[in-house]
Amino acid sequence: MTTPSSPRRAAPILAASIALLAVAAGMAWLARTGAEPAPADPFARMNMVVPASFKGQEGVGATQDLFEGGIAWLNSAQPIRSQDLIGKVVLLDFWTYCCINCHHIIPDLEKLERKYADELVVIGVHSPKFPAERDTENIRKKVREYGVKHPVVNDAEMTIWRRFGVRSWPTLAVIDAKGNFRGSVSGEGNYDTLDAFIGKLVEEHKANGELDETPFVVYAESDRPSDGPLLFPGKVLADAPNNRLFIADTGHHRVVVTDLDGAGQATIGTGIRGFKDGPFDQAQFDRPQGFCLVGDALYVTDTENHAIRRVDLSARTVETIAGNGTQSYRRNGSFQGSNQAEGLNSPWDLLPVPGTSELIIAMAGPHQLWKIDLESNLVSVWAGSGREDIIDGSYGDAAFAQPSGLATDGTYVYVADSEVSGIRRVSLSGEQAPQVGTVVGQGLFEFGDLDGVGDAVRLQHCLGLAYGDDRLYIADTYNNKIKVCDPEARRVETLVGTGEAGSSDASPSFYQPGGISLAGDTLYIADSNNHLVRAFDLDAKQVRTLSLDGVSPPKPPKKKPTFANATPIELPMTEVAPGDALTVDLSLEIPGFKLQPDSPVLTLIEAPDSPDALGPEVSPTGSTTLPTGDALTLPVPLSKPFGAGDTLTLKVSASIFACAEEGGFCTLKQYSWTVPLAFAEGAGATVTLAPPAAE
């Protein structure tokens, strides 16, 4: 959990927005060996203190818009007002996309949304820490990358944050169905508390007849199609001796192997999110990030599975060597990696320790560095107390803040310490003092884009490192730059990148690069938000984009849509012209509603009594079409010519994402038309369908 204050320095950039709130809320960190036990009272963690701005106001969410001040909405066709949600229990998730703790609660939010599908609405309130996080398009990228399905409002000026008196990320606030603030809780690990609290509210509102159980549906950014070979690549690893480049195709949940020019060689993983060992074409990952190579084994941080995977490149198999797919809260001690009762906590990068059988793990979740011994399979905490901060000192007393990238010169391990926008170094032998030190970086809220020396340097959420020729290369992620550092002189300067988000090679620009790797005179860059891999020639000072020939996006198996909530519409016999094709004109005009722009319509065409009557072009799993107006024209090829006197029953189902014309939230309108057809000379070849005039 991150609070907008640093024990070492005040926040200079967010001072105007946060200064009034940066009070006594401390850093929440626990030295524990397992999940924190739930209190006997499930509501004990809830903060019931009503924010000052709401005191004395009954049903405040019904009388004023609690979301006023948000500058843009994502996963929503139109702005949502709190008044539109009266009748729903509302859970507000105050988050910022750099925050690892905020990532950790996404599965909890998904569980709550599934359990209370018709009673609960989750609204993400994105209140930024870094300047880059104020930008709506940057937020849109992360909403898509992390698969956030609920509406998100960009609280760029932290107006909503202040209204609710929030002090840390993440914080979850509950509004009841009458618009009253009922409580809040901060940090992760609060699913049971929220489940019990929301469940009690749902019972109360149902008993009083106050719930609106109309389905609340959104068209999520993550549901938009993607046809590029990569999706949010997180890290890269160049293997120059073997002419290989390993790419963490993070958004596609797989690892892609190419040569150093980008020609595809292999794909590791199905591309379907999961946790499964086995051959390359059966193994599954969940948002893999960093790698390291030891012999012919590739070790992978399987970040959202909280695991370390070993890829045997000769046998073409994947196995898990540590972690069990669940998040651990351990911050001390050691255990056997083969112990399936033990999980990890968002491992982000890996680094072999020269001359040993050990790997160092950047364990972003508990803000620590861990080790795993490949011979003994012993996993242990190496450095960091678990407190989120920038503190130098001994291995045990030092503090990191979401370590995300690793590199070494053989004496030190260098760490991209992302939440303090700093570069740290850790003595491998323990003989150097301090054992953990800082190259550049000052505090949780000391960031910017300043080249220079020592304490004057400012980075912004750096995620990747590479080392070569006494220089350290830095992916200065939120500044959209690659920088170079002399770690002894503590001098940092921009190497390449304009600072503006872009994908140009001629005037090199990047969009939040996440990982870098050095091979000879070439620096390979995972240009995450551009879904690209770039190569920078250190001698020629030129950037090229790898074409990734032979690399295709994964093709998840399609399933037949169910249209479970469809309104059935039975139509009388309709005459159509004989032939081997007909056309369906589908009206999308729904009384009282309007279509959401850029939302495709899902349709399924069937012949229930004669399934072989439809041509092979008619997909048995349905089709999505982006309408250009208030109607769709659907061609229906038939498997054979139908003559006069023949009959055929056609069933057409559609899901249409629509929003109320007079405000309010959007919903998914589903219809299934069943129309018996009689083929007759002189009839037209078009069947016209429309939603009912009233429902």
N, C-alpha and C positions, 0 to 999 in steps of 0.2 A: 504494500500500500504506500503510495507516494503522497506526501503533503506538500503544498506550495510554499515551503519554507526550507531552508537549509541550515543545519546547525553551525555552518562555517560562515555563510554569507547570505545577505538578503538577495531577493530576486530582482535584478535590475530591469529586465525586459518586460516582465509581467506586473511590475509594481503597481501600475495604475489600476489593474484589474483585481489584483490579489492582496495587496498590502493589508486591507482591512480584515482579510480572512486568515492571514498567516499568523495564527495565534498559537495557543499552547498544544495543538494537536501534534503529538510526537510521532516518530517513525515506528510503525508496527512491525516488530520482528520477534520471532519466537524460536528459541533453540529447542526443537522438539524432534522426536524420532519417528513420528507417525502423524496421521491426521488428528487434528485437535478434536477432543471429544465434545459432543454437543452438550450444552448445559441442561440440567434437569428441567428448567423452565424454558421451553422453546422460544419464548419471547424475550429472554434475558438480554440478548444482544441488541434488541431493537432500541433505538433512541426515540423516545416518544415526545421529546421536547419540540413543540411547534415553532417553526422559524418565526422570527420577529415580524416579518412582513405579512404573516398570515394570522397573527394572534387576534382573537376576538371576531374573526370572520367565519361564519358558518357557510359551508359549501363554497369556499373561495374559488375552486376550479370551475364552478358553474356561473359565477358572477364576473370573473375576469379571466383573461387568457394567460394561463401560467407559462405558456411557451413564447409569450411576446418577447422580442429581442433576438430570437433566433433569425439568422440571416438567410438560411436555405434549408430545404428538406431533401433527404435522400430516401429511397425506397418508399416514396409516397408521390402520388400524382399531383398533390396540391398541399399547401400548408395545412397543418392540423391544429385546431384550437382545443384547449382543454375542455371547452364547452361541448365539442363534438363527441367527447368520450364519456359524457355522463351516462351512467348505466353500466359502465365497465370498471373493473378494478384496474388501475394503471400502475405499472412499475416503471419508474424512471431510472435509467442506468447512466450515471454521470461517469464518463470515461474520456480517455485521450489515447490516440492510437499507438503512441510510443510505449505505453505502459504494459508490461508483461502481466501484471496482476489483473489488468482489464481483459487481456486475452484469456486468462485462465477462467473467468466466470462466464464466458460465452456458452460453454456447454450447459451450465446451470440455467442460464436464461432460456436456452432451447428446450430443456426439460420442462421448465415451468410453462412455456408457451404450448407445449404439447399437452401437458396435463390439464391446463385450464384454457383450452383452445377457444372456447366461446365466451369465457367470462373475463379473461385477462388480456390487456394490451400492454406490450412492452414498448417503451419509447427510449431510444438512445439519445442522450444529451451529450454531444461531443464538445467538451469544454477544454480548449487546447493548453498544453504546456509550452510547446515550442512555436515560434512564429510560423514555421512551415505547416503546422497543424491547424492554422486558421483558415487555410485555403480549402474551399469546398471541393474542388477537383481532387486534391490530395486525399481528403477524407473519403470521397467516392471510391478512389482506388482501394483504400484499406477496407472499406465496407464490403467491397466485392471480394478482395483477397481473403478476408477472414470469414466470408460466408454469412455475414450478419443479415438476417431476414426481416427484422422489424424496422419500422421507420426510425430515422436518425435526423435530429435537428442540429445544425451547425451553430453552436453557441459561441461564436467567434469572439465576442466581447465579454464572455463569461457573465452575461446578464442573468440568465436562468440559474447559473451556479450561485450567484450572490442572492438571488431571490429565495433560494432554498437553504441558504446558509451552509453550503457544502464546504468541506475543508480538505478532502483528500480524494484521490482516485484509487479504486472505483468506490463510488457511493451509490446505494440503491434506496430510492425513496418510494413510498407507497401512498397512492391517492385512492380513496374509496369511491364507490359508484355514485356518490352524491357530491364528489368534488372536494372532499375534506382530506387534508394531510393527516396520515395516520401513523407515520413512523419512518425511520431510516436506519440503515446499517452500512458500515464501511468495511472494505477489505474483501478478501475471498474466503471461501469455505463456509458460506452462509446459506447454502441451499435448504437445509432442513428447517432453519429458522424462517426463511421466506415462504417455504411450502406450507408450514403450519399457519403462518400469519395470514397468507393469502387465502388458504383454505377456510379459515375461520371467517374472514370477511365475505367470501362467496356464500357461505352458509347463512350468514346474517342477512345479506342482501336478497338471497333467494326467498328466505322466510318472509321478508317484507315486501316482496314483489318489486324490487328496485333494480334487478339486473336486466340488461339488454344483451341477449345471447345471439344477436345477429352476428354471423361470422365476419371477422375482421381479416381482410386479405390484402396483401401487398404484392407488387411485382418487384422482387428484389434485384439489386444490381448484379448479384452473383448468378442470377438466372439468365442474364443476357448471354447470348451465344458468343463463343470465342473460337476462332478458327486458326489462330497462330500456333506455331510449333511449341512455344513456351508460354507459361503463365506465371508471372511474378517470380522469375528465377531468383533464388536467395543467395547462393554461393557458387563459386567455381573453383576448380582445382586443376592446374595445368601439370601434366606429366610429360616433360620435354623428352626424356630418354626414350619413351615409348610412343611419342607423338599422339598423346591422348589428352582430351579435355573432359573432365567430369563436371556436369552441370546439375545443380539442384533445381529441378523444375518444380519448385515448391507448390505453386498453385495447382499443378497437375498431379501432385502426390507421387512423384517418381524421380528417378535419376536418369539423365540422358548422357550418353557417352559419344563424343565426336572425335575427329582428329583436330589438330591445332588450327586447321583452316575452317572447321565447322562442319565437315562432312560426317553424317551420322554413321555410327558404328554399332551401337547397342542401346536398348532401352531396358532399364531395370525397374520393374514394377508395372502393374496393370494400368496405373493411372486412376484407379478407383480408390478412394479414401478407405483405409482399413489398416489392420495390424496382422500381417500374415507372413510367415516364413515360407521358403520354397524356391522353385526355379524362377528365373527372371520374369517369365510370362505369367506367374501366379502370385508372386510376392506383392505385398501392399504396404504402403507408407502413409503417414499423415503429416504433411507439410515438412519434408526433410530440409535441412539447412546445411551445416558445415560437414567437411570431409577431412580425412587424412589417408594416406596411402602407406602401407607397410608391406613390402614385398608385393605379392599379387593379391593382396587383400585390401579392399576399400572399406574403411570404417565411416559410418554415416550417423550423424545426429538426427534421429527421427523425432523431431521436436515435439509435435503435438501428441505423439505416442509415448513421450517421456522415456525414450529408449535409445540404446546404441545398437546399431545393426552392423553385421560384418558381411560384406559381399565378396564371395570367392569368385574372382574374375575368370579363373580357369574353368571351374566347375559350373559357373553361371548359376550360382545359388545364393540365397540370402538367409542369414540366421540372426537371431537376437542374442546378444551377449550380456546385456544388462537392461533392466527395465521390464515392466510388465504391461504397459499400455495405460497405466493410471498414474496420476500425479502424486508424488510423495512430498511431505513437508519436513523431511529430515534436514538438519543443518549441522550435524556432527556425527562422528563415529565412522564405521566402515561395515561392509557386508559383502557377501559373495554375489557377483553379478548374476550367477545362475539361480539365485534365490528368487523364485517367482512371486514371493510375498512383498518384494521391495521394488518400488518404482523410482524414477528419477523426476526431475522438475525442469522441464523446458531446456534440455541441452541444446546449445546453439552452434558450437564449433568444437573442433578437435585438433590436437597437435601432438605429434610423437615427441617424446623426450629423447634427445640424441643419446645413443649408447646404452639405452635401457629398453625394457619391454613395456614401458608405461606410456599411456596417452593422457594428456591433460584435457579436461572437459570444461568448456565455458558453460557453467550451469546458470543460465540467465535467471531462472525462476527464484532461487534463494540467494541470488547475488553473490555467488561464490565460484571458486575454481575447484574442481574435483579431479581425481586421478582414477584410472583403471589400469591394473596390471594384466597384460594379455596372457602371461604365463600362469599366474595364480588365480586370475579372474576376480581379484579383490578390488572393490570399489570403495574409495575413501574421500573424505573432504580434505583438501590440501590447503587452501588459503581463503580467508574471508570469514568474518563472524556471522554473516547472514543479514547484517544490518545494511540497508540501502543508503550508501553514503560514499564519500571519498575521504578515506582515512588511511594514512600510511602507517607502517610499523611492522610488527611480527606477523607471521602467517595467520595466527589465530586472532589477533586484535585488529588487523586491517579490515577495511570495508570497501566493497565494490558496489556498483549500481548497474545491474543488468549487463554483465560482460557478454559480448556478442561476437568478438573476433580475436584470433590468436595468431602470433608469429614468434619466431625465436631467432636469436643470433648465436645460440649455443651457450650463452651465459645467462641471459635473461629471457623470460617469457614476456612478450609485449601483449597488452590486452586493450582492445577497443572497448572502453567502459562507457556504454552508450548513454545511459541516463545522466551521467555527469559530463557528457561530451568531452571525454578525456582519454588520454593514452597512459596506461599504467605499466609498470614493469615489475616483474617478480623474479627474484634470484632463484635459479634452478638448484643451486647447491646449498643455499641458505647462508653462504659465507659473506655475501655482500650485505651492507647495512644501509638503509633498512631492508628487510627482506621483501617488503612491498613498498614501492615508491611511485611517484607520479612524474611523468615526462611533461605532459601538458594537461590542463584541466584544473578547475577551481572549485566547482560545487554543482549541486543538483540544478541550480538556477543561474549558473554562469555559462552562457553560451552565446554564439554569434558566428561571424565569419570574418576573422581577423588573422592574417598571417603575422609572423613575428617571432619573438624569442621568449621562451619560458612562460611566465605568468601572464604575459600580454596576449598569448594565443587564445583564440576562441574557435571552437568547432561546434557543430550542431548535430547531435545524435549520430556519431560515427559508428558504423557496423562492421567494417572489414579492414583487415591488415595483411600486408605481405612484406617480407624482408629480403633485401639483397644489396650487396656492395655497400655495406655500412649505412644503408638508408632504409627507412621505414615508409612504406606506401600506405596511405589512409583513404578508405572510402568515407569521405565526409558526407554522409548520406543525405541529410536534410538540406545541406548547402548545394547539392547537385554537383559536387566537385570531387576530383581525386587530388590529394595533396601529398607532399613528400616531407619527411621529417628526418633531421639529423638528431638521433636520440641523445647523443652525448652533449651536443650544444643546445639541445631543446629548441632547435630552430625549425619552424614549419612554414612552407610556402605552397601556394597553389601550383599544381603541375599541369592540370588540364580541366576544362569545364568552365562555362561562362557564369555559372551560378543560377541561371534561369533553367527551368525544366524544358528539355528538348531532346531531340534525337539526331541532330545534325552531325555528320562526320566532318564536313568542310570547316565549319566553325564549331568545334566539338562541344556538345552539350549532352547532359545526362538527366535522368529523372529518378532521383533517389537510388543511386547505386548501392547495392547491399554487400557484395563480396568481391574480392580481387585476388589474383594469383599471378605470380611472376614466373615466366619461362624464358630464360635468356634475356633478350632485350625487349621482350614483349610483355606488357601487363594486360591480363585478361580481366574483364569487368562484367559482373552480373548487373546489368542495367535494369533493375527490378521493375519499376513502374512502366518502362518501355517494353517489357517482355522480350528483351534482347540480350545478346552477349556481344560486347564490344572488345576490340583489341587496340591497345595503344602502343605504338612503336616508340620506345624511349629515345632512340637515336634520331629518327626522322621527325619525331614530334607529330605524328599523324595518327588519326583514329580511323578504324574501319569496323564495319558491322558484319559479323559473321552471318552468312546466308543460311546456315543450318540445312543444307541440302540433305534430303533423305530423312529428315526428322518431321514427324507428323504428330498432331495433337492426339491424345487418346480418344477412343470412341467407346464410351460406356454403353452397355447394352440397354436398348430401349424397352420400355414396358408399355403395355396397353393402358391408356388412361381409363379411369373408372367412372368419372362424372357422377360421383356418389350423391351429390346434392342437386342434380339436374331436375328442372321442371319438365315433366313429360308432356309432350304435345302430340295428340293423335289427329292426323289430318285425313280428310276424305280421299277417295280414289281420285287420282290425277292422271290425265292423259298426257302422254309424251310421244314424240315422233319415233318411229322405228329406226334402228341403227345400232352402231357399236359404241356410242358415247352419248352422254347427256351433260347438262350443266346445272349446277345449283347456284342460284343467286341468294345469298344469305344477308338479310338486313341486320345491321348492328345497332339500329336505333331502338333504345330501351327507354320507355317513358320515364321521365324524371331523372335520367342518368346521362352522363357523357363519357365517351371513351377516354382512357388515359393515353396520352401521346406516347408513342414508341413502345406500346405494349402489344406483343403479338397475340393473336387469337388462336387458340388450340381447337382443332376440329378433328373429328373422327367419322369416317364414312363406312357404313357396314350394310351388308345385305343379309339380315338375320336368318332368313329362310333359305337362301341360296348363296352361301359364302363364296362359292367358286364363280359367281356371276361377275364379280368386279375384276377389272384388269390388274396386272401386277404393279402398275404404277400407283395404285391406291394403297397407301401405307397401312398395315394392320396395327401400327402403333400411333397413328394419328400424324397430323402435320401442324406446324405453326406458321402463321402468315402474318406479316405486318400490314395492317390495312392502311390504305391511302385515303379512305373516305369512310362513309357510313355503311358500306356494304362490302361483301367479299364475293368474288366469283370463283366457284370451285369446279374444276373440270372433273368429270366422273367417267373415265374410260371403262368399257365393259369387256369381258373376256371373249365375247362372241356377239355377233349381230342378233338383236331381238326384232322379231317381225310383228306385224299387226296381229293382235289377239293375244300376244304374250303378256305376262304380268311379272312384276318384280316388286318386292317390298324393300324400300330404302330407309335406313335409319341414319340421321345426321345429328351428331352431338357437337356442342360448342361450349367453350369456356371463354367468357368475355370479361376483361377487367374493366370495371366502370366505376365512376365516382358520382355521387349525388350532385345534381346541378345547383342546388341551393346550399352547398357547403356540406360539411359532415365528412365522415371517412369513406373510403372506397371499399368495394366488395367484389367478389367474383360471382358473376352471373352465369349459371350453367343451364343449358336447355338441351333436350333430346327430342327431335322431331321424328316421328314415324309416319311415312307416307307410302301407301300402296300405289304403284304405278301400273297403268294400262297402256300398252303401246298401240297407237292408233294413227292411221293415215290422216294427214292434215293437221295433226297436233304440233305444238312447238316442242323444241328440244330442251327447254329450260324449266326447272322447278324452282319456284320462289318460296322462301321460308323467312319468317320474321318472329321475333319475340312477341309474346302476348301483349295486348294493349293494357292489361291490368293483371297484377299478380296478387 
